Amino acid sequence: MMRWLSYSICFTLLLMPQSNAEEELEDSKREVVADERPIVELPITAADRDHWAFQPLVKPAVPTVADANQQSNSAVDWFVLEKLAKKQLALASAADHSTLLRRVTFDLTGLPPTLGERSAFLDDSAPDAYERVVDRLLASPAHGEHAGQAWLDLARFAETDGFEHDKVRPLAWKYRDWVIRALNDDLPYDRFLQLQLAGDEILPGDEQARIATGFCLAGPDMPDVNDQQERRHNLLNEMTGMVSSVIIGLQLGCAQCHDHKYDALSQADFFRLRACFEPAVQLKKDQSVEWLKEVTKPEKSRLWIRGDHRRPGAELQPDVPRIANLGEQKFVALISAVASSSSAEAKSTYRRAAAARWFTQPDHPLTARVMANRLWQQHFGRGLSASPSDFGLLGESPTHPELLDYLATEFTGRDWSMKTLRRTIVESAVYRQASHSSGKPIHQAEWQTRLAKDSGNQLFSRYPRRRLDGEMIRDAMLAAAGMLDARAGGPGVMPPLPPELTSTLLKNQWQTSKREADHYRRSVYLFARRNLRYPLFEAFDRPDANASCPSRIRSTTAPQALLMLNSDQVLQTAQQIAGKIDPHHAPRDLVLKILSRDATAVEITALQQFISEQATMLARAGRADSSLALPSGWQDQNNAPTGAAIVQAALALLNSSEMIYLD
């Protein structure tokens, strides 16, 4: 019987297909013959070019519109007012000063205003008080730390490879620091892109320019895969699709296996753009590839049939997507022009540098539109086009196309300054609107009309209330508690994690930073592991960095509330805040510290009652002082229940809607 089983098992094994590794070994022995049949593409038609995103970028005339509330102070307002007037609407009244200060401070730095900043603004009666606040915030180092996270989402930045082993990339943090520094320095956006695409070609020998090219390789990778040709193929495909979607808002990645089903993007378009990057991607097995490195004599670039790395097709030359090349400029001539103007030290094909120059032409119909839309999105929660990385036929047409073109032409006309365009947006009356009614009957009726005629706020008839990102929530709590460590830069730090999380990782994949102050660094400096997001960030929808993320989702789930109510981190924050206030004025001070505004009389009464009732309940329970969560540094041991009740009041405010949302 046992012999029969042995024969049966052996026979079964003989019939089983070879393992993937054996198949790959056999494939590598076979001679691969390219299919040299001519590439067939549908021509680009006038109808294809008629799409709004491909229209020439021309500055529109600014409309003249009456403003019933007499708030408008910029062209941005008049474009919005023109749409509102057609619905018999006007801009909403301006937000109060405390709300506006909190809004713009979070939007430009990712942090709440300090008490000193709040007092200074409320006491400043000068007509340009708000404009000076904007200037101060844009000049703050915190600006780049906050604005940088949105770009890192697009770049799919993490400090590990991902996949099964998720190995650490020891130098990945240098790219994160480069982005933050570039944004703080207000590096012009055209140069910002050029260095990330081809810094090593443009400035050979410049270490920072080389680091900038980490943008192209920031996504996931599998260095230990058996078939390194497949690995390279996948890296190049992912890079090409990402570059196209992030910079020009075209989903070219959909054409890597076949022509795009809707947009005028062919498979050959995809591989011609990919050819610009092919000479720069050289791999070694079991090693992460962190920065680009050119070879001067690259292999022939080809179309890969059905996107299969084992099926080479006809040879093709590097080029840009035909639909976006409105001037029909010959890319080979652009390569020659870039090469002739570059340093003699460089040894390169100059393909990426030429592509970078093409992407950043001032009259390019897509590049400036896409970034202007992204900056608007960062300040209003959604772009003028609600599909920020898809300006194709399946994308959303802009609600205010003339405003988008105005912002895009202002962008290029002012040296591609991102800070200048942000200033234009946040100083507008549209941005300064209230997000809700004042509650007075006369205003309530007007507000209901506003909600009825612009229910989705497509016309921006009010400021769109939105939830803070997980990083902003964490940083805001640490700032309110006086715990935030302002140290900038360097390798990602690892604050403590619950053992139920670290137990799921391989050995030494999360080593808590020894310096305790590092546990309270800004969120952008926390170690970004692809296979394990920091719990608060994961709960509040941080992307996993496996793909470019143009817009974070805003979910509402039970784990968010449970984490905010029950985590040791939030409780510790509540204890620190409670320990830094006058316990005799706890309601007033807690609201001021946590919500950045004065408490109302109703709130003070409610919080006083809450603290009193909680203290009485705790005292009756007879719990030992050691079991109570007391304010940090609490000295009144005879009144420990009151201290614990103040901590609970702080915890309640940290969990309030007003703390988590931006009005």
C-alpha positions as CSV (number, residue, x, y, z in Angstrom):
1,M,0.0,0.0,0.0
2,M,2.8,2.5,1.0
3,R,4.7,1.6,-2.3
4,W,1.6,2.3,-4.3
5,L,1.2,5.7,-2.6
6,S,4.8,6.5,-3.3
7,Y,4.4,5.7,-7.0
8,S,1.2,7.7,-7.1
9,I,2.8,10.8,-5.6
10,C,5.7,10.6,-8.0
11,F,3.4,10.2,-11.0
12,T,1.4,13.2,-9.8
13,L,4.5,15.3,-9.4
14,L,5.6,14.4,-12.9
15,L,2.3,15.6,-14.3
16,M,2.3,18.9,-12.3
17,P,3.4,22.1,-14.1
18,Q,6.9,23.4,-13.5
19,S,7.3,26.0,-10.7
20,N,7.6,29.6,-11.7
21,A,11.3,29.6,-11.0
22,E,11.8,26.6,-13.4
23,E,9.6,28.2,-16.0
24,E,11.6,31.4,-15.8
25,L,14.9,29.5,-16.1
26,E,13.6,27.7,-19.2
27,D,12.3,31.0,-20.7
28,S,15.8,32.6,-20.2
29,K,17.3,29.8,-22.3
30,R,15.0,30.3,-25.2
31,E,16.0,32.7,-28.0
32,V,13.7,35.6,-28.1
33,V,12.9,36.9,-31.6
34,A,11.3,40.3,-31.8
35,D,8.1,40.7,-33.8
36,E,9.1,43.5,-36.1
37,R,5.7,44.1,-37.7
38,P,5.1,47.8,-38.2
39,I,3.3,49.6,-35.4
40,V,-0.3,50.5,-36.4
41,E,-1.8,53.5,-34.6
42,L,-5.0,55.5,-35.1
43,P,-4.3,59.0,-36.1
44,I,-5.0,62.0,-33.8
45,T,-8.1,63.8,-35.1
46,A,-9.4,67.3,-34.7
47,A,-12.1,65.8,-32.5
48,D,-9.5,64.3,-30.2
49,R,-7.8,67.7,-29.9
50,D,-11.1,69.4,-29.2
51,H,-11.2,68.1,-25.6
52,W,-11.0,71.0,-23.0
53,A,-7.7,69.9,-21.5
54,F,-5.8,70.1,-24.9
55,Q,-7.0,73.6,-25.7
56,P,-4.2,76.2,-25.9
57,L,-3.5,77.8,-22.5
58,V,-4.7,81.4,-22.9
59,K,-5.4,83.9,-20.1
60,P,-9.2,84.5,-20.1
61,A,-10.8,87.9,-19.6
62,V,-11.8,88.6,-16.0
63,P,-15.6,89.0,-15.8
64,T,-17.2,92.0,-14.2
65,V,-19.8,90.9,-11.6
66,A,-21.6,92.8,-8.8
67,D,-20.9,91.4,-5.4
68,A,-23.9,91.8,-3.1
69,N,-21.8,91.3,0.0
70,Q,-19.0,93.6,-1.3
71,Q,-16.3,91.0,-0.3
72,S,-14.6,90.3,-3.6
73,N,-11.1,91.4,-3.9
74,S,-9.5,89.4,-6.7
75,A,-10.1,87.9,-10.1
76,V,-10.7,84.5,-8.4
77,D,-13.8,85.9,-6.7
78,W,-15.2,87.3,-9.9
79,F,-14.9,84.0,-11.8
80,V,-16.8,82.3,-9.0
81,L,-19.3,85.2,-8.6
82,E,-20.1,84.9,-12.3
83,K,-21.3,81.3,-11.8
84,L,-23.1,82.1,-8.6
85,A,-25.0,85.0,-10.2
86,K,-26.6,82.6,-12.7
87,K,-28.2,80.9,-9.7
88,Q,-29.1,84.1,-8.0
89,L,-26.5,83.5,-5.3
90,A,-23.7,85.5,-3.8
91,L,-20.7,84.6,-1.7
92,A,-21.4,83.7,1.8
93,S,-20.5,86.1,4.6
94,A,-16.9,86.0,5.7
95,A,-15.8,83.5,8.4
96,D,-15.0,85.0,11.8
97,H,-11.4,85.8,12.5
98,S,-10.7,82.8,14.8
99,T,-12.1,80.4,12.3
100,L,-10.2,82.0,9.4
101,L,-6.9,82.0,11.3
102,R,-7.3,78.3,12.2
103,R,-8.3,77.4,8.6
104,V,-5.4,79.2,6.9
105,T,-2.8,78.1,9.5
106,F,-3.8,74.4,9.1
107,D,-3.9,74.8,5.3
108,L,-0.5,76.4,5.0
109,T,1.4,74.6,7.8
110,G,-0.7,71.6,8.9
111,L,-0.7,73.0,12.4
112,P,-3.1,75.0,14.6
113,P,-2.3,78.6,15.4
114,T,-0.5,79.2,18.7
115,L,-2.2,81.3,21.4
116,G,0.3,84.0,20.7
117,E,-0.4,84.0,17.0
118,R,-4.1,84.1,17.7
119,S,-3.9,87.1,20.1
120,A,-1.7,89.0,17.6
121,F,-4.1,88.5,14.8
122,L,-7.3,89.3,16.8
123,D,-5.6,92.5,18.1
124,D,-4.4,93.6,14.7
125,S,-6.9,96.1,13.2
126,A,-4.7,97.0,10.2
127,P,-6.4,96.3,6.8
128,D,-3.6,94.0,5.7
129,A,-3.5,92.0,8.9
130,Y,-4.6,88.8,7.2
131,E,-2.2,89.2,4.3
132,R,0.7,89.5,6.7
133,V,-0.5,86.3,8.4
134,V,-0.4,84.5,5.0
135,D,3.1,85.8,4.4
136,R,4.3,84.6,7.8
137,L,2.8,81.1,7.3
138,L,4.3,80.7,3.8
139,A,7.7,81.7,5.2
140,S,7.5,79.1,8.0
141,P,9.5,75.9,7.7
142,A,6.3,74.1,8.7
143,H,4.9,75.1,5.3
144,G,7.2,72.7,3.4
145,E,6.7,70.0,5.9
146,H,2.9,70.1,5.4
147,A,2.8,70.9,1.6
148,G,5.4,68.2,1.0
149,Q,3.1,65.4,2.2
150,A,0.7,66.0,-0.7
151,W,3.6,65.7,-3.2
152,L,4.9,62.6,-1.4
153,D,1.4,61.0,-1.8
154,L,1.7,61.6,-5.5
155,A,5.2,60.3,-5.7
156,R,4.2,57.1,-3.7
157,F,7.0,57.8,-1.3
158,A,7.9,55.3,1.4
159,E,11.2,54.2,3.0
160,T,10.8,50.5,2.2
161,D,10.4,48.3,-1.0
162,G,7.0,46.8,-0.2
163,F,5.9,43.3,-1.1
164,E,6.8,40.3,1.1
165,H,10.0,41.4,2.7
166,D,9.5,45.2,2.6
167,K,13.2,45.9,3.0
168,V,14.4,49.3,4.1
169,R,15.7,51.8,1.7
170,P,18.4,53.5,3.9
171,L,18.6,56.7,1.8
172,A,15.0,57.2,0.8
173,W,14.5,59.9,3.4
174,K,16.9,62.2,1.5
175,Y,14.2,62.5,-1.3
176,R,11.6,63.5,1.3
177,D,13.9,66.1,2.8
178,W,14.7,67.4,-0.7
179,V,10.9,67.9,-1.4
180,I,10.4,69.8,1.8
181,R,13.4,72.0,1.3
182,A,12.4,72.8,-2.3
183,L,8.9,73.8,-1.3
184,N,10.1,76.0,1.5
185,D,12.5,77.6,-0.9
186,D,9.7,78.1,-3.4
187,L,11.7,76.4,-6.1
188,P,9.8,77.2,-9.3
189,Y,7.5,74.4,-10.3
190,D,9.1,73.9,-13.7
191,R,12.5,73.5,-12.1
192,F,11.0,71.4,-9.3
193,L,9.8,68.9,-12.0
194,Q,12.9,69.1,-14.2
195,L,15.2,68.1,-11.3
196,Q,13.0,65.2,-10.3
197,L,12.9,63.8,-13.8
198,A,16.5,64.5,-14.9
199,G,18.5,66.2,-12.1
200,D,21.6,64.1,-12.8
201,E,21.5,65.1,-16.5
202,I,20.8,68.8,-15.9
203,L,23.3,69.3,-13.0
204,P,25.8,66.4,-13.3
205,G,27.8,66.0,-10.2
206,D,25.3,67.8,-8.0
207,E,24.3,65.5,-5.1
208,Q,21.0,67.3,-4.4
209,A,20.0,67.1,-8.1
210,R,20.7,63.4,-8.1
211,I,18.6,62.9,-4.9
212,A,15.7,64.7,-6.6
213,T,15.4,61.9,-9.1
214,G,14.2,59.7,-6.3
215,F,10.7,60.8,-7.5
216,C,10.9,58.4,-10.4
217,L,11.8,55.4,-8.2
218,A,9.9,56.1,-5.0
219,G,7.3,53.4,-5.7
220,P,7.3,49.7,-4.7
221,D,10.0,47.3,-6.0
222,M,10.8,43.6,-5.6
223,P,14.6,43.4,-5.7
224,D,14.8,39.6,-4.9
225,V,12.5,38.5,-7.8
226,N,14.1,35.8,-9.9
227,D,13.4,37.4,-13.3
228,Q,15.2,40.7,-13.1
229,Q,14.1,41.6,-16.7
230,E,10.5,41.4,-15.4
231,R,11.4,43.5,-12.4
232,R,12.9,46.2,-14.7
233,H,9.9,46.0,-17.0
234,N,7.5,46.5,-14.2
235,L,9.5,49.4,-12.7
236,L,9.6,51.2,-16.0
237,N,5.9,50.7,-16.7
238,E,4.9,52.0,-13.3
239,M,7.2,54.9,-13.5
240,T,5.9,55.9,-16.9
241,G,2.3,55.8,-15.9
242,M,3.0,57.7,-12.7
243,V,4.9,60.5,-14.5
244,S,2.1,60.9,-17.0
245,S,-0.7,61.0,-14.4
246,V,1.1,63.3,-11.9
247,I,2.5,65.8,-14.3
248,I,0.1,66.0,-17.2
249,G,-3.0,64.3,-15.8
250,L,-3.2,61.6,-18.4
251,Q,-3.8,57.9,-17.6
252,L,-1.2,56.7,-20.0
253,G,-0.5,53.7,-17.8
254,C,-3.8,52.3,-19.1
255,A,-2.1,51.9,-22.5
256,Q,0.8,49.6,-21.5
257,C,-1.0,46.5,-22.8
258,H,-3.3,47.9,-25.5
259,D,-4.4,51.3,-26.8
260,H,-6.4,53.3,-24.4
261,K,-10.1,52.5,-24.7
262,Y,-11.3,56.1,-24.5
263,D,-8.4,58.6,-24.7
264,A,-6.3,59.1,-27.8
265,L,-3.3,57.3,-26.2
266,S,-1.8,54.4,-28.1
267,Q,0.3,51.6,-26.7
268,A,3.2,53.0,-28.8
269,D,2.7,56.4,-27.1
270,F,3.2,54.6,-23.8
271,F,6.4,52.9,-24.8
272,R,7.8,55.9,-26.6
273,L,7.6,57.9,-23.3
274,R,9.0,54.9,-21.4
275,A,11.9,54.9,-23.8
276,C,12.9,58.3,-22.3
277,F,13.6,56.6,-18.9
278,E,15.0,53.2,-20.0
279,P,18.7,54.2,-20.2
280,A,18.6,55.4,-16.6
281,V,17.2,52.2,-14.9
282,Q,20.0,49.7,-14.1
283,L,19.3,47.0,-11.6
284,K,21.2,44.5,-9.4
285,K,19.4,41.6,-7.8
286,D,18.7,42.0,-4.1
287,Q,19.5,45.7,-4.2
288,S,17.0,48.5,-4.1
289,V,17.4,51.0,-6.9
290,E,17.2,54.5,-5.3
291,W,18.4,57.0,-7.9
292,L,18.6,57.1,-11.6
293,K,21.9,56.4,-13.4
294,E,22.3,56.8,-17.2
295,V,24.1,54.5,-19.7
296,T,25.2,56.2,-22.9
297,K,24.5,53.2,-25.2
298,P,21.2,51.8,-24.2
299,E,19.5,48.8,-25.7
300,K,17.0,49.4,-28.4
301,S,13.6,50.6,-27.2
302,R,10.6,48.5,-28.3
303,L,6.9,48.1,-28.0
304,W,6.2,45.1,-25.9
305,I,3.3,43.1,-27.3
306,R,0.3,42.9,-24.8
307,G,2.7,44.5,-22.3
308,D,4.5,41.2,-21.9
309,H,8.2,41.5,-21.2
310,R,8.8,38.2,-23.0
311,R,7.3,39.4,-26.3
312,P,9.4,42.2,-27.8
313,G,7.8,44.1,-30.7
314,A,9.0,46.6,-33.2
315,E,11.7,49.1,-32.4
316,L,10.6,52.7,-31.6
317,Q,12.2,56.0,-30.7
318,P,11.7,58.1,-27.5
319,D,8.9,60.6,-27.8
320,V,6.0,62.2,-25.9
321,P,2.3,61.4,-26.3
322,R,1.0,62.7,-29.6
323,I,-2.2,64.0,-28.3
324,A,-0.4,66.4,-25.9
325,N,2.2,67.5,-28.4
326,L,0.1,70.2,-29.9
327,G,3.0,71.9,-31.8
328,E,4.0,68.5,-33.3
329,Q,7.5,69.3,-32.1
330,K,10.1,66.7,-33.1
331,F,11.3,65.2,-29.9
332,V,14.6,64.1,-31.5
333,A,15.4,67.7,-32.2
334,L,14.6,68.6,-28.6
335,I,17.0,66.0,-27.4
336,S,19.7,67.5,-29.6
337,A,19.0,71.0,-28.4
338,V,19.2,69.9,-24.7
339,A,22.4,68.0,-25.3
340,S,24.1,70.9,-27.1
341,S,23.2,73.3,-24.2
342,S,24.3,70.9,-21.4
343,S,27.5,70.5,-19.5
344,A,30.3,68.7,-21.4
345,E,30.9,66.7,-18.2
346,A,27.6,64.8,-18.6
347,K,27.6,61.5,-20.3
348,S,24.0,60.9,-21.1
349,T,21.3,60.3,-23.7
350,Y,19.5,63.5,-22.6
351,R,16.2,61.8,-23.2
352,R,14.9,62.6,-19.7
353,A,16.2,66.1,-19.8
354,A,14.4,66.7,-23.1
355,A,11.2,65.2,-21.7
356,A,11.5,67.4,-18.6
357,R,11.9,70.5,-20.9
358,W,8.8,69.4,-22.9
359,F,6.7,68.9,-19.8
360,T,7.6,72.4,-18.5
361,Q,7.0,74.6,-21.6
362,P,5.1,77.6,-20.4
363,D,2.4,77.1,-23.0
364,H,2.0,73.4,-22.4
365,P,-1.7,72.8,-22.2
366,L,-1.6,70.4,-19.3
367,T,1.3,70.8,-16.9
368,A,0.2,74.2,-15.4
369,R,-3.5,73.3,-15.5
370,V,-2.9,70.1,-13.6
371,M,-0.8,71.7,-10.8
372,A,-3.1,74.8,-10.5
373,N,-5.9,72.3,-10.0
374,R,-4.0,70.4,-7.4
375,L,-3.2,73.5,-5.4
376,W,-6.9,74.6,-5.5
377,Q,-7.8,71.1,-4.3
378,Q,-5.4,71.3,-1.3
379,H,-7.2,74.4,-0.1
380,F,-10.8,73.5,-0.9
381,G,-10.9,69.7,-0.5
382,R,-11.5,69.1,-4.2
383,G,-10.1,70.6,-7.4
384,L,-12.0,72.7,-10.0
385,S,-11.7,69.4,-11.9
386,A,-12.6,66.6,-9.4
387,S,-10.3,64.1,-11.1
388,P,-6.9,65.7,-10.5
389,S,-4.8,63.0,-12.1
390,D,-7.2,62.3,-15.0
391,F,-7.8,65.2,-17.5
392,G,-8.9,62.7,-20.2
393,L,-12.3,61.9,-21.5
394,L,-13.3,59.9,-18.4
395,G,-12.1,62.7,-16.1
396,E,-14.3,65.4,-14.6
397,S,-14.6,68.6,-16.6
398,P,-13.8,71.6,-14.5
399,T,-16.7,73.4,-12.9
400,H,-15.0,76.8,-13.6
401,P,-12.8,76.3,-16.7
402,E,-12.0,80.0,-17.1
403,L,-10.9,80.2,-13.5
404,L,-8.7,77.2,-14.0
405,D,-7.1,78.7,-17.0
406,Y,-6.7,82.0,-15.2
407,L,-4.8,80.3,-12.3
408,A,-2.7,78.3,-14.7
409,T,-1.6,81.3,-16.7
410,E,-1.0,83.3,-13.5
411,F,1.1,80.3,-12.3
412,T,3.4,80.3,-15.4
413,G,3.4,84.1,-15.6
414,R,4.7,84.4,-12.1
415,D,7.8,82.2,-12.5
416,W,5.8,79.0,-11.6
417,S,5.8,80.1,-8.0
418,M,3.7,77.7,-5.9
419,K,3.7,80.0,-2.9
420,T,2.4,82.9,-5.1
421,L,-0.4,80.8,-6.4
422,R,-1.3,79.6,-2.9
423,R,-1.4,83.2,-1.8
424,T,-3.7,84.2,-4.6
425,I,-6.1,81.4,-3.6
426,V,-6.1,81.9,0.2
427,E,-6.4,85.7,0.0
428,S,-9.6,85.5,-2.1
429,A,-13.0,86.2,-0.6
430,V,-14.1,82.7,-1.9
431,Y,-11.6,81.1,0.5
432,R,-12.5,83.4,3.4
433,Q,-16.2,82.5,3.3
434,A,-18.0,80.9,6.3
435,S,-18.7,77.2,6.1
436,H,-22.0,77.3,8.0
437,S,-24.8,79.6,8.9
438,S,-24.5,82.0,11.9
439,G,-27.7,80.5,13.3
440,K,-29.7,83.7,13.2
441,P,-33.2,83.4,11.6
442,I,-32.5,85.9,8.9
443,H,-29.3,84.1,7.9
444,Q,-30.9,80.6,8.2
445,A,-33.4,81.4,5.4
446,E,-30.6,82.6,3.2
447,W,-28.5,79.6,4.0
448,Q,-31.2,77.2,3.1
449,T,-31.5,78.8,-0.3
450,R,-27.8,78.4,-0.7
451,L,-28.0,74.7,0.1
452,A,-30.9,74.1,-2.2
453,K,-29.4,75.9,-5.2
454,D,-25.8,74.6,-4.7
455,S,-26.3,71.4,-2.7
456,G,-23.0,69.8,-3.6
457,N,-21.1,73.1,-3.3
458,Q,-20.0,72.8,-6.9
459,L,-20.2,76.5,-7.3
460,F,-18.3,77.3,-4.1
461,S,-21.1,79.2,-2.5
462,R,-19.6,78.5,0.9
463,Y,-16.4,77.2,2.3
464,P,-16.3,73.4,2.1
465,R,-15.9,72.0,5.6
466,R,-13.5,69.0,5.5
467,R,-11.8,66.6,7.8
468,L,-8.2,66.9,8.8
469,D,-5.7,64.2,7.6
470,G,-4.3,61.8,10.1
471,E,-1.0,63.5,10.1
472,M,-2.6,66.9,10.9
473,I,-4.7,65.4,13.7
474,R,-1.6,63.9,15.3
475,D,0.5,67.1,14.9
476,A,-2.4,69.2,16.2
477,M,-2.7,67.1,19.3
478,L,1.0,67.3,20.0
479,A,1.1,71.0,19.4
480,A,-1.8,71.6,21.7
481,A,0.0,69.6,24.4
482,G,3.3,71.4,23.9
483,M,4.9,68.1,23.0
484,L,5.7,68.6,19.3
485,D,9.4,68.4,18.5
486,A,10.4,70.8,15.8
487,R,13.6,69.1,14.7
488,A,13.6,68.7,11.0
489,G,15.0,66.2,8.5
490,G,16.9,63.0,8.7
491,P,16.0,59.3,8.6
492,G,12.4,58.4,9.5
493,V,11.8,58.0,13.2
494,M,9.8,55.2,14.8
495,P,7.6,56.0,17.8
496,P,6.3,53.1,20.0
497,L,3.7,50.8,18.4
498,P,1.3,48.3,20.2
499,P,2.8,44.8,20.3
500,E,-0.1,43.4,18.4
501,L,1.1,45.4,15.4
502,T,4.9,44.8,15.7
503,S,4.3,41.1,16.2
504,T,3.0,40.9,12.6
505,L,6.3,42.2,11.2
506,L,9.5,40.4,10.4
507,K,12.3,40.7,12.9
508,N,13.7,44.3,13.5
509,Q,11.3,45.9,11.0
510,W,10.1,48.4,13.6
511,Q,12.8,49.5,16.1
512,T,11.5,52.2,18.4
513,S,13.7,55.3,18.3
514,K,15.9,55.6,21.4
515,R,15.6,59.3,21.6
516,E,12.3,60.0,23.3
517,A,11.8,63.4,21.7
518,D,11.8,61.7,18.3
519,H,8.5,60.0,19.3
520,Y,7.0,63.5,19.0
521,R,8.5,64.7,15.7
522,R,6.2,66.0,13.0
523,S,4.3,63.3,11.2
524,V,6.0,63.7,7.9
525,Y,9.2,62.5,9.6
526,L,7.7,59.3,10.9
527,F,9.2,56.2,9.2
528,A,7.1,55.4,6.2
529,R,6.8,51.6,5.9
530,R,4.8,50.4,3.0
531,N,3.5,47.3,4.7
532,L,2.6,49.0,8.0
533,R,1.1,52.4,8.3
534,Y,1.1,54.2,11.6
535,P,-2.2,53.3,13.2
536,L,-3.7,56.8,13.4
537,F,-2.7,57.4,9.8
538,E,-4.2,54.2,8.6
539,A,-7.5,54.8,10.5
540,F,-7.7,58.3,8.8
541,D,-7.1,57.1,5.3
542,R,-3.4,57.6,4.6
543,P,-2.6,55.9,1.3
544,D,-0.3,52.8,1.3
545,A,2.2,54.3,-1.1
546,N,1.9,51.4,-3.5
547,A,0.4,53.8,-6.1
548,S,0.3,57.5,-6.7
549,C,-2.5,59.0,-4.7
550,P,-4.0,62.3,-6.1
551,S,-6.8,62.6,-3.6
552,R,-7.2,60.9,-0.2
553,I,-10.5,59.3,0.6
554,R,-12.4,60.7,3.6
555,S,-14.0,57.7,5.3
556,T,-16.1,57.7,8.5
557,T,-15.6,54.5,10.4
558,A,-16.0,53.1,13.9
559,P,-12.2,52.4,14.3
560,Q,-11.5,56.1,14.0
561,A,-13.7,56.9,17.0
562,L,-12.4,53.9,19.0
563,L,-8.8,54.8,18.3
564,M,-9.3,58.5,19.3
565,L,-11.1,57.5,22.5
566,N,-9.1,54.6,23.7
567,S,-5.5,54.9,22.5
568,D,-2.7,55.6,25.0
569,Q,-1.4,58.3,22.7
570,V,-4.5,60.4,22.8
571,L,-4.9,59.9,26.5
572,Q,-1.3,61.0,27.1
573,T,-2.0,64.1,25.0
574,A,-5.1,64.9,27.1
575,Q,-3.1,64.5,30.3
576,Q,-0.4,66.9,29.0
577,I,-3.0,69.5,27.9
578,A,-4.8,69.2,31.3
579,G,-1.5,69.7,33.1
580,K,-0.8,73.0,31.3
581,I,-4.0,74.9,32.2
582,D,-5.5,76.6,35.2
583,P,-7.8,74.0,36.7
584,H,-10.0,76.8,38.1
585,H,-10.7,77.9,34.5
586,A,-10.5,74.5,32.9
587,P,-13.5,74.9,30.4
588,R,-12.2,78.1,29.1
589,D,-8.6,77.0,28.8
590,L,-9.3,73.6,27.3
591,V,-11.4,75.1,24.5
592,L,-8.8,77.7,23.7
593,K,-5.9,75.2,23.6
594,I,-7.7,72.4,21.7
595,L,-10.1,74.3,19.4
596,S,-8.2,77.6,19.0
597,R,-11.1,79.8,20.0
598,D,-12.9,81.3,22.9
599,A,-15.5,79.1,24.7
600,T,-19.1,80.3,24.7
601,A,-21.0,80.7,27.9
602,V,-23.1,77.6,27.1
603,E,-19.9,75.5,26.6
604,I,-18.4,76.8,29.8
605,T,-21.5,75.8,31.7
606,A,-21.7,72.4,30.1
607,L,-18.0,71.6,30.7
608,Q,-18.2,72.7,34.3
609,Q,-21.1,70.5,34.9
610,F,-19.3,67.6,33.1
611,I,-16.2,68.0,35.2
612,S,-18.2,68.2,38.4
613,E,-20.3,65.2,37.7
614,Q,-17.3,63.1,36.6
615,A,-15.3,64.1,39.7
616,T,-18.2,63.1,42.0
617,M,-18.6,59.8,40.2
618,L,-14.9,59.0,40.5
619,A,-14.8,59.9,44.2
620,R,-17.8,57.7,45.0
621,A,-16.2,54.8,43.1
622,G,-13.3,55.1,45.6
623,R,-10.7,54.4,43.0
624,A,-7.1,54.7,44.1
625,D,-5.3,57.8,42.9
626,S,-2.7,55.5,41.1
627,S,-5.5,54.1,38.9
628,L,-6.6,57.6,37.7
629,A,-5.4,59.3,34.6
630,L,-4.3,62.6,36.1
631,P,-3.0,65.8,34.4
632,S,0.7,65.8,34.0
633,G,2.4,67.3,37.0
634,W,-0.9,67.3,39.1
635,Q,0.0,68.3,42.6
636,D,-3.4,68.5,44.4
637,Q,-3.5,64.9,45.7
638,N,-6.5,65.7,47.8
639,N,-8.5,66.4,44.8
640,A,-7.4,63.7,42.3
641,P,-10.9,63.0,41.0
642,T,-11.2,66.6,39.8
643,G,-7.9,66.3,38.0
644,A,-9.0,63.0,36.3
645,A,-12.3,64.7,35.3
646,I,-10.4,67.5,33.6
647,V,-8.4,65.0,31.7
648,Q,-11.6,63.4,30.6
649,A,-13.0,66.8,29.5
650,A,-9.8,67.3,27.4
651,L,-10.2,63.8,25.9
652,A,-13.8,64.6,25.0
653,L,-12.7,67.8,23.2
654,L,-9.9,66.0,21.4
655,N,-12.7,63.7,20.0
656,S,-15.0,66.5,19.1
657,S,-16.1,67.1,15.5
658,E,-14.6,70.6,15.7
659,M,-11.2,69.3,16.5
660,I,-11.2,66.7,13.7
661,Y,-12.7,69.0,11.0
662,L,-11.7,72.3,9.5
663,D,-14.4,74.9,9.2
